[in-house]
C-alpha cells in the first residue's frame, strides 16, 4: 500500500494496478479480489491467509468494509452460551453427591434403590442435553441458510439494477457475490455473461481491442453458446487485422446459429478485405437468403462483384 497525501492507494495483488477498496474484481486483470470465508461466510480479500473474524485459515483472505459483509447468524452463539461440558458436569456432580450421601436406616443398611436412581437421572440428562444441542444446531443452520438466501436475492437485484444502468463493473461484482453464495443460480450466470459482453462492446467502441477480447472471452466462458459474443469477438479481431481468427469466431457463431445473418455478412467482409471476393460473395448470398431485405449484405455483394 502506498500513501499519497492523505489518500491510500490500493494495488491489485495480482497485477499491481490501482483498485478501489470496494472492488471485488480487478478492472485491469479481472482477477477476483474478494472471496467468502469457508468457516464464518464473511467476505474477505483473496490474498489474506487467515480470516480475522473466526481465525480460520483460508486460501484467500481479510474482510472488506462493513457494507459488503453479508448478514449472518453464528452457530457458535448457541454453543458458547450453553457449553455441553458445563451442563454435563452439573448433573454428574449432583449424581455423585447423591451417591456420597446415601440415606442411612436405624439398622445401618443402605436403601437399595439409591444407586439406581442416580444412574437413571444421569443417563436421562445426557440424552436431553444431546437432543437440545442437536435442535439448536439445526436451528442455527436454518437461520444461516435463510440469511444467505436473503443476501443472495439482494445482490441479484442490485446486479440487475446496475446492468440496466450500464454500470457493468458493479453488475458483475454483485452477480459474483450471488454465485459465491449459490453457484447454481442460472439467472445470475446469464446476467453476468450479458454484463461481460456489453463491457466488451464498450471497449470495442473505444478501440481498446485487447480489453474487448478479454471481456468477450469472459462471457463465452460463462456461456459457450453465446453466439453474439462469438460474432462480436470476430468483429474485434477483424478490427485488429487478425482475419483468420476472426473467421474462426464467425464460424463458431454460425455453428451455434446457422441463421445468424450478421455473422455471415461479417465473414464476407473479412474475405473481401483478404481479396477473396468469390468467398465473400458466397457469404453475402447466405446472409441474403436468410433475409432478402438485408440491404447491407446486398450492397456488400455488389461491391464484391465489381472486384471480380
C-alpha positions in Angstrom: 0.0 0.0 0.0 1.4 3.4 -1.0 0.5 6.7 0.9 -0.2 9.7 -1.4 -1.1 12.8 0.6 -3.9 11.8 2.8 -5.3 9.2 0.5 -4.4 5.5 0.4 -3.7 4.0 -3.0 -4.6 0.3 -3.1 -3.0 -2.0 -5.6 -4.2 -5.3 -7.1 -2.1 -8.1 -5.5 -2.0 -9.9 -8.9 -1.2 -7.2 -11.5 -0.3 -4.1 -9.2 -2.8 -1.9 -10.9 -4.7 0.7 -8.8 -8.0 -0.5 -7.4 -10.8 0.7 -5.1 -11.2 -0.9 -1.7 -14.8 -2.0 -2.5 -13.9 -3.7 -5.8 -14.5 -7.4 -5.9 -12.8 -7.8 -9.3 -9.7 -6.1 -10.7 -10.7 -3.9 -13.7 -7.3 -4.5 -15.3 -6.6 -8.2 -15.0 -10.1 -9.4 -14.0 -8.7 -11.3 -11.0 -11.1 -11.8 -8.1 -10.2 -9.6 -5.1 -12.9 -10.8 -2.7 -14.0 -14.3 -1.6 -16.0 -15.7 1.3 -14.5 -17.4 4.4 -15.5 -21.1 4.2 -16.0 -21.1 8.0 -17.9 -17.9 9.0 -19.1 -17.0 5.5 -17.9 -13.4 5.7 -16.5 -11.7 2.6 -12.7 -11.3 2.8 -9.8 -10.4 0.5 -8.5 -13.3 -1.7 -4.8 -12.7 -0.7 -5.4 -13.0 3.1 -4.3 -16.2 4.7 -6.4 -16.1 7.9 -10.0 -14.8 8.5 -9.9 -12.1 11.2 -13.5 -12.9 12.2 -13.2 -16.6 13.1 -9.5 -17.3 12.9 -10.0 -19.9 10.2 -7.0 -20.4 7.9 -8.1 -19.8 4.3 -6.6 -19.9 0.8 -7.9 -16.4 0.2 -8.1 -14.0 2.9 -9.5 -10.5 5.5 -12.7 -8.6 5.5 -13.9 -5.6 3.3 -15.8 -2.7 4.5 -18.9 -3.5 6.7 -21.3 -2.6 3.9 -20.0 -5.6 1.9 -20.4 -8.0 4.8 -23.5 -10.2 4.5 -25.8 -10.6 7.4 -25.3 -13.9 9.2 -26.2 -15.9 12.2 -23.3 -17.6 14.0 -23.8 -21.2 15.0 -21.2 -20.5 17.8 -23.7 -18.3 19.7 -25.6 -21.3 21.0 -22.6 -23.5 21.8 -20.9 -20.6 23.6 -23.9 -19.7 25.7 -24.7 -23.4 26.7 -21.5 -25.4 26.9 -22.0 -29.1 26.7 -19.2 -29.8 29.2 -20.7 -27.4 31.8 -24.2 -29.0 31.8 -22.9 -32.5 31.9 -20.7 -31.7 34.9 -23.7 -30.2 36.7 -25.6 -33.4 36.6 -22.6 -35.6 37.2 -21.8 -33.6 40.4 -25.4 -34.0 41.6 -25.3 -37.7 41.0 -22.0 -38.1 42.9 -23.5 -36.1 45.8 -26.5 -38.5 45.9 -24.2 -41.5 45.9 -21.8 -40.0 48.6 -24.7 -39.0 50.9 -26.8 -42.1 50.9 -29.6 -42.1 53.5 -28.9 -44.5 56.4 -31.5 -46.5 58.3 -31.5 -47.4 62.0 -30.2 -50.8 61.2 -27.2 -49.3 59.3 -28.3 -50.7 55.8 -28.4 -48.6 52.6 -31.6 -48.0 50.7 -31.3 -50.5 47.7 -32.8 -48.0 45.1 -30.5 -45.1 45.8 -27.7 -46.0 43.3 -30.1 -46.9 40.5 -32.0 -43.6 40.9 -28.7 -41.5 40.4 -27.6 -43.6 37.4 -31.0 -43.2 35.6 -31.1 -39.4 36.1 -27.6 -39.1 34.7 -28.3 -41.1 31.6 -31.6 -39.2 31.0 -29.8 -35.8 31.4 -27.2 -36.7 28.8 -29.9 -37.7 26.3 -31.8 -34.5 26.9 -28.7 -32.3 26.5 -27.7 -34.1 23.3 -31.2 -33.5 21.9 -31.1 -29.9 22.9 -27.8 -29.3 21.3 -28.9 -31.0 18.1 -32.0 -28.8 17.9 -30.0 -25.6 18.5 -27.5 -26.7 15.8 -30.3 -27.4 13.3 -32.0 -24.0 14.1 -28.7 -22.1 13.6 -28.2 -23.8 10.2 -31.7 -22.9 9.1 -31.3 -19.3 10.2 -27.9 -19.0 8.5 -29.4 -20.5 5.3 -32.2 -18.0 5.3 -29.8 -15.1 5.9 -27.6 -16.2 3.0 -30.6 -16.5 0.6 -31.7 -13.0 1.6 -28.3 -11.7 0.8 -28.2 -13.6 -2.5 -31.5 -12.0 -3.6 -30.3 -8.5 -2.6 -27.1 -8.9 -4.6 -29.0 -10.2 -7.6 -31.4 -7.3 -7.6 -28.6 -4.8 -7.2 -26.8 -6.5 -10.1 -29.8 -6.3 -12.4 -30.2 -2.6 -11.5 -26.6 -1.8 -12.3 -26.8 -3.7 -15.6 -29.8 -1.7 -16.7 -27.9 1.5 -15.7 -24.9 0.2 -17.8 -22.7 0.1 -14.7 -21.2 -3.2 -15.8 -18.4 -3.5 -13.3 -20.9 -3.0 -10.4 -23.3 -5.5 -12.0 -20.5 -8.1 -12.4 -19.4 -7.6 -8.8 -22.9 -8.3 -7.5 -23.5 -11.3 -9.7 -20.2 -12.7 -8.5 -21.4 -12.4 -4.9 -24.6 -14.3 -5.8 -22.6 -17.1 -7.3 -20.3 -17.3 -4.3 -23.4 -18.0 -2.2 -25.3 -20.0 -4.7 -23.2 -21.3 -7.6 -26.2 -22.9 -9.3 -28.1 -19.6 -9.8 -28.6 -19.7 -13.6 -30.1 -16.2 -13.9 -27.1 -14.7 -12.2 -24.8 -16.5 -14.6 -26.8 -15.3 -17.6 -26.7 -11.7 -16.5 -23.0 -11.9 -15.7 -22.4 -13.1 -19.3 -24.5 -10.2 -20.6 -22.5 -7.7 -18.5 -19.1 -9.0 -19.7 -20.4 -8.9 -23.3 -21.7 -5.3 -23.0 -18.5 -4.3 -21.4 -16.6 -5.8 -24.4 -18.8 -3.8 -26.8 -17.9 -0.6 -25.0 -14.2 -1.4 -25.2 -14.5 -2.1 -28.9 -16.1 1.3 -29.5 -13.2 2.9 -27.7 -10.8 0.8 -29.9 -9.4 -0.9 -26.9 -9.4 -4.2 -28.7 -7.3 -6.4 -26.3 -9.6 -5.4 -23.4 -12.7 -6.1 -25.6 -11.4 -9.6 -26.4 -10.9 -10.4 -22.7 -14.5 -9.4 -22.0 -15.9 -11.5 -24.8 -13.9 -14.5 -23.6 -15.2 -14.0 -20.1 -18.8 -14.0 -21.5 -18.1 -17.1 -23.6 -16.5 -18.9 -20.6 -19.8 -18.5 -18.7 -22.0 -19.4 -21.8 -20.0 -21.2 -24.5 -23.1 -21.0 -26.8 -23.3 -17.2 -26.6 -23.4 -16.6 -30.4 -23.4 -12.8 -30.2 -20.3 -12.8 -28.1 -18.6 -15.1 -30.7 -19.7 -12.7 -33.5 -18.5 -9.5 -31.9 -15.3 -11.2 -30.9 -14.8 -11.8 -34.6 -15.5 -8.1 -35.3 -12.9 -7.0 -32.8 -10.3 -9.5 -34.2 -11.1 -8.1 -37.7 -10.5 -4.6 -36.4 -7.1 -5.8 -35.2 -6.4 -7.3 -38.7 -6.4 -10.9 -37.3 -8.5 -12.2 -40.2 -8.0 -15.9 -39.7 -9.0 -15.7 -36.0 -12.0 -13.5 -36.9 -13.3 -16.1 -39.4 -12.9 -18.8 -36.8 -15.1 -16.8 -34.4 -17.7 -16.1 -37.0 -17.7 -19.9 -37.9 -18.4 -20.6 -34.2 -21.3 -18.1 -34.1 -22.7 -19.7 -37.3 -22.3 -23.2 -35.9 -24.4 -22.2 -32.9 -26.9 -20.3 -35.0 -26.9 -21.2 -38.7 -29.3 -18.4 -39.5 -27.1 -15.7 -37.9 -27.2 -13.3 -40.9 -24.8 -10.7 -39.3 -22.2 -13.4 -38.8 -22.5 -14.4 -42.5 -22.2 -10.8 -43.6 -19.2 -10.1 -41.3 -17.4 -13.2 -42.5 -18.0 -11.9 -46.1 -16.4 -8.6 -45.1 -13.2 -10.4 -43.8 -13.0 -12.4 -47.1 -13.4 -9.1 -49.0 -10.6 -7.5 -47.1 -8.4 -10.5 -47.8 -9.1 -10.2 -51.5 -11.1 -13.4 -51.6 -14.0 -11.9 -53.4 -15.7 -15.2 -54.6 -15.7 -16.5 -51.0 -17.1 -13.1 -49.8 -20.0 -13.4 -52.4 -20.8 -16.9 -51.0 -21.1 -15.4 -47.5 -23.2 -12.5 -48.7 -25.5 -14.8 -50.6 -26.1 -16.9 -47.4 -27.0 -13.7 -45.4 -29.4 -12.5 -48.2 -31.0 -16.0 -48.3 -31.8 -15.6 -44.6 -33.1 -12.1 -45.1 -33.8 -11.0 -48.7 -34.1 -7.4 -47.5 -30.7 -7.3 -45.8 -29.5 -4.1 -47.5 -26.0 -4.2 -46.1 -25.3 -7.6 -47.4 -26.8 -6.7 -50.8 -24.6 -3.7 -51.1 -21.5 -5.6 -50.0 -22.3 -8.3 -52.6 -22.4 -5.7 -55.3 -19.0 -4.3 -54.3 -17.5 -7.8 -54.4 -18.9 -8.5 -57.8 -17.2 -5.3 -59.1 -13.8 -6.7 -57.9 -14.1 -10.0 -59.8 
